[in-house]
Amino acid sequence: MEASRLAVRVPRTRAEEVRRMLLRQGLYDGSRSIVESGDSVLMPVLGYPQIGFEVVEADLPASKRPRPVSMRAAFDIVGDIAVLNDMDLSPEKAHELALEIVGRHRRVRTVLQKTAEVSGEERVASYRVVYGEADTETVHRESGCLFKLDVARTFFSPRLSGERLRVASQVGEGETVLDMFAGVGPFSIIIARRNPSATVYAVEKNPAAFKYLCENIELNKLRGRVKPFQGDAAQTVPALDTNFNRIIMNLPHSSTKYLPAAVEKAAEKATIHLYVVEDRKTPGSARQAVESSLRNLQIVGERTVKEVSPKALMRVYDIKVGGSSL
Ligand SMILES: C[S@@+](CC[C@H](N)C(=O)[O-])C[C@H]1O[C@@H](n2cnc3c(N)ncnc32)[C@H](O)[C@@H]1O
């Protein structure tokens, strides 16, 4: 289905609840309008949310209004920390929202406001404290696993939870998996927990993220099942002692640069999940990288994971090595 025509069919009574959920996941498409359809509404989405409602194709009209305020004021909750994503919020408005969030979410003890977008090789953002203690370390629970992390020193996005489950559910019996840009370990750990016969190699360069990756392996009792390697994937991956049935490349701004190293280590019929940031109107960077590979690669699936900015989307390409389809 074409991503620009996707919608979820939601009972009218649950419309507002679902809209907020989609906003939090970064999957609500504010450029198109919601349309009523009997007892339901068709709500525009950018990808396939894992929320249990039917996804359909629909020609929804363009939205006449600017993006809703709640979209700009969207927040994420990581463990007991809430993060306001709108860097333009005034200190007064940010504080007002913080009080509202703390009132609604009992677990939240600190509210941060983003002051600089995720950037640099380590993909870390900057924050200021709006409410509560200036302690940015927390423990987040996702899909039955625990993730200790420092919001200000490591990358972590709860908006990728659906995507992590999608990948974890594809893992087959006895697979050896490579998580090339593992961060604090969410793909690696969820895959290992849900697939007891799988072994995961997790590579991470940022020393702070690597420290939490190692702690999270222990926290989730996965010693030996998830093998951590600290270093740059460009050098670390070629030195690994095995080939892989599945390779996860979640470094969307520069993943294609590492595709040759991944392909080199891919077993025959392996699947590579390549995450990229693409211009909404002119996608194509992933296709170019796939077409210039020395091995026979075939794109067997592609989808939008979330909106990165009004112009850019994070997308994933599922690539089969060896040319046969899934
Ligand atoms: C977008 S984050 C994804 C982290 C994790 N997969 C997740 O879903 O939370 C990318 C991670 O790759 C790490 N990284 C960046 N360049 C790297 C490289 N050349 N080799 C290994 N890790 C790298 C960053 O430090 C960061 O933790």
Ligand as a Chemical Component Dictionary entry (heavy atoms), coordinates in Angstrom:
data_LIG
# 
_chem_comp.id                   LIG 
_chem_comp.type                 NON-POLYMER 
_chem_comp.pdbx_formal_charge   0 
_chem_comp.three_letter_code    LIG 
# 
loop_
_chem_comp_atom.comp_id 
_chem_comp_atom.atom_id 
_chem_comp_atom.alt_atom_id 
_chem_comp_atom.type_symbol 
_chem_comp_atom.charge 
_chem_comp_atom.model_Cartn_x 
_chem_comp_atom.model_Cartn_y 
_chem_comp_atom.model_Cartn_z 
_chem_comp_atom.pdbx_ordinal 
LIG C1  C1  C 0  19.905 5.762 15.947 1  
LIG S1  S1  S 1  20.809 5.066 17.279 2  
LIG C2  C2  C 0  19.997 3.477 17.386 3  
LIG C3  C3  C 0  20.238 2.769 18.661 4  
LIG C4  C4  C 0  19.393 1.514 18.865 5  
LIG N1  N1  N 0  19.469 0.603 17.750 6  
LIG C5  C5  C 0  17.959 1.871 19.170 7  
LIG O1  O1  O 0  17.051 1.461 18.439 8  
LIG O2  O2  O -1 17.729 2.563 20.179 9  
LIG C6  C6  C 0  22.351 4.666 16.504 10 
LIG C7  C7  C 0  23.423 4.163 17.461 11 
LIG O3  O3  O 0  24.583 3.830 16.676 12 
LIG C8  C8  C 0  25.747 4.264 17.333 13 
LIG N2  N2  N 0  26.781 4.466 16.284 14 
LIG C9  C9  C 0  26.944 5.514 15.461 15 
LIG N3  N3  N 0  27.943 5.301 14.574 16 
LIG C10 C10 C 0  28.406 4.069 14.849 17 
LIG C11 C11 C 0  29.417 3.261 14.260 18 
LIG N4  N4  N 0  30.132 3.700 13.232 19 
LIG N5  N5  N 0  29.627 2.038 14.762 20 
LIG C12 C12 C 0  28.897 1.560 15.812 21 
LIG N6  N6  N 0  27.939 2.283 16.419 22 
LIG C13 C13 C 0  27.676 3.516 15.939 23 
LIG C14 C14 C 0  25.339 5.527 18.070 24 
LIG O4  O4  O 0  26.179 5.800 19.167 25 
LIG C15 C15 C 0  23.898 5.192 18.480 26 
LIG O5  O5  O 0  23.854 4.613 19.761 27 
# 
loop_
_chem_comp_bond.comp_id 
_chem_comp_bond.atom_id_1 
_chem_comp_bond.atom_id_2 
_chem_comp_bond.value_order 
_chem_comp_bond.pdbx_ordinal 
LIG C1  S1  SING 1  
LIG S1  C2  SING 2  
LIG S1  C6  SING 3  
LIG C2  C3  SING 4  
LIG C3  C4  SING 5  
LIG C4  N1  SING 6  
LIG C4  C5  SING 7  
LIG C5  O1  DOUB 8  
LIG C5  O2  SING 9  
LIG C6  C7  SING 10 
LIG C7  O3  SING 11 
LIG C7  C15 SING 12 
LIG O3  C8  SING 13 
LIG C8  N2  SING 14 
LIG C8  C14 SING 15 
LIG N2  C9  SING 16 
LIG N2  C13 SING 17 
LIG C9  N3  DOUB 18 
LIG N3  C10 SING 19 
LIG C10 C11 SING 20 
LIG C10 C13 DOUB 21 
LIG C11 N4  SING 22 
LIG C11 N5  DOUB 23 
LIG N5  C12 SING 24 
LIG C12 N6  DOUB 25 
LIG N6  C13 SING 26 
LIG C14 O4  SING 27 
LIG C14 C15 SING 28 
LIG C15 O5  SING 29 
# 
